[in-house]
Amino acid sequence: MGEFELIHRYFQGPALEAAGDVEAITLGIGDDAALLQPDPDKQCVVSTDSLVLGTHFPEHYLPADLGYRALAVAVSDLAAMGARPLGFTLALTLPQVDEDWLAGFAQGLAQAAEDHRICLVGGDTTRGPLNIGVTVIGQVAARKVVRRKGAQPGDLVCVGGPLGDGGAGLAVALGETLSEQLSDAGRDYLAKRFWRPRAQCDLGLELAGIASAGIDVSDGLLADAGHLARASGVALHVRYADLPCSPALQAWPEAQRREWMLGGGDDYVLLFTLPVASISCLDVWASQGFQVRVVGEVVAGQGVWLDDGQQLVNMDSLAGYQHFKDTTDD
Amino acid sequence: MGEFELIHRYFQGPALEAAGDVEAITLGIGDDAALLQPDPDKQCVVSTDSLVLGTHFPEHYLPADLGYRALAVAVSDLAAMGARPLGFTLALTLPQVDEDWLAGFAQGLAQAAEDHRICLVGGDTTRGPLNIGVTVIGQVAARKVVRRKGAQPGDLVCVGGPLGDGGAGLAVALGETLSEQLSDAGRDYLAKRFWRPRAQCDLGLELAGIASAGIDVSDGLLADAGHLARASGVALHVRYADLPCSPALQAWPEAQRREWMLGGGDDYVLLFTLPVASISCLDVWASQGFQVRVVGEVVAGQGVWLDDGQQLVNMDSLAGYQHFKDTTDD
């Protein structure tokens, strides 16, 4: 099977090419490039992510899970900007043609495409060590885009869902020794939260034009809060007791839970700041089923501060995951 | 050095971020995604390419050459569509932080960005076996886009520059035993044609709205002509004697030259079809310095046929380079 046959067999067809708004895709797979038509008042939003074996996912995995995760984590960046997904490209580097692997990967990818309403529009398939590059394209009105910059003292700090599931889910995915308290259902829930994170696009669309700043939690709550605080030139105060935590996470002792909730990463929930004038949105979002929780306030100053009920502690030293960070002496 | 410091040190700054039309980049590197504003009457054109060591480039290389080539070959897909480059993202997977490598790579990348007037708008840097993913975004008016589909019987078949240099350039880059006829200047020219191909964006912009179909020659002339013929539902007749050939290529015997010109690939010149009604464009383009040559005609039928002066031979068996093609029995 050559490259063109491989693309045709696994990646062409309505499951991937018509998973989203096909009206916006003027030209999809099969030419030198794809053509996308944003709405007249919208701009194009673009983000790229790559997944590498061992770094971004464990050695033991289901190809379908990997396909899902590769797309969902990339789409999460669109959600963070308040953008609507349109299309994505896939740069797939594979050591060999393994038809079972490809069928599974394509199936998971198609499920993620359907769940996030985004169409595969192009890509590149090459031979080499496994590497999955996904570039997502969305649209947003420039005046409504949610950036990391823009948080103002007095704004509320909010999160869009439970924290720590990504870190715990990775432990489950790695097959690490787990708490005996963890039920089978809890284990399934956490594995799914790691392998099949659902990017919060619907919430992101609600935040567009309303949130003063936003980011998705991928490096860890404190690290991503730090990115937002730095970009906005403010300090964030976060109340530990108010951070939402899933029932499954209760199976672990407090210290482990805290580590994952604050620094685990891979949660792919939105972290955003909300002007007090828009506080009524919280009730609207709750009525729509969004699990938004107010977890702190924006204040003048800099850095991320954790209120643990006793004192306010500066948390800037907890930097979150960075590639290459372990290669130098700093 | 962590990931953020690496990005800041090598990939942020005007050399890469302001190499093109900065007006179109509403938001560049540093947020969850970039924001691009195409002109009101234009659509977004998107294409992805990845480069893998050993598959796309030889083991021995200069990082600056690799940086140039990675971007230029991706931009060539925009040229083929008649699109103007706007921005690109870089998904860079590296085995380790090598500051000399990074400085060289970024310098070559910046040179390619300047030559093609395109801005770096985002990306992702991760640890793993070397893999370079580039996604380019351009713009074109939907009614003017040049597709593989659209060639009509009677149209002229044209190429935008010399053929075979990519194949010969790869031989030079690989340090293969070369013809004694090849001068130092010829060797430098061919190495540059392989490592620093210049995507024909300016020609592509001229072709927008005029060429009936087009593609860039990356897999080899006959293979890419085959893609165009299939997409258009026509046959292409190509006259071998009319194919343009650089002086450097004359250093090789006819058989080798012919192999590279017809099947070598990596030329990154445009192959397009021109309605006879637009034949006067040829003089205009020549006066502008474009080296467009008429090399054949579109006829009813299918496949690619080579007129070698004696007879017309069907060339569909010469399929061009495909990844994974050697892994099966077909």
Interface residues (C-beta under 8 A of the other chain):
Chain A: M1 G2 E3 F4 L6 T26 L27 G30 D31 D32 A33 A34 L35 L36 Q37 P38 P40 Q43 C44 V45 V46 S47 T48 D49 S50 L51 V52 L53 G54 T55 H56 D77 L78 A80 M81 A83 G87 T89 L90 A91 T93 L94 Q96 V97 V121 G122 G123 D124 T125 T126 R127 G128 P129 N131 G133 T135 V136 I137 G138 V140 A142 V145 R147 R148 K149 I215 D216 A231 A319 Q322 H323 F324 K325 T327 T328 D330
Chain B: M1 G2 E3 F4 L6 T26 L27 G30 D31 D32 A33 A34 L35 L36 Q37 P38 P40 Q43 C44 V45 V46 S47 T48 D49 S50 L51 V52 L53 G54 T55 H56 D77 L78 A80 M81 A83 G87 T89 L90 A91 T93 L94 Q96 V97 V121 G122 G123 D124 T125 T126 R127 G128 P129 N131 G133 T135 V136 I137 G138 V140 A142 V145 R147 R148 K149 I215 D216 A231 A319 Q322 H323 F324 K325 T327 T328 D330
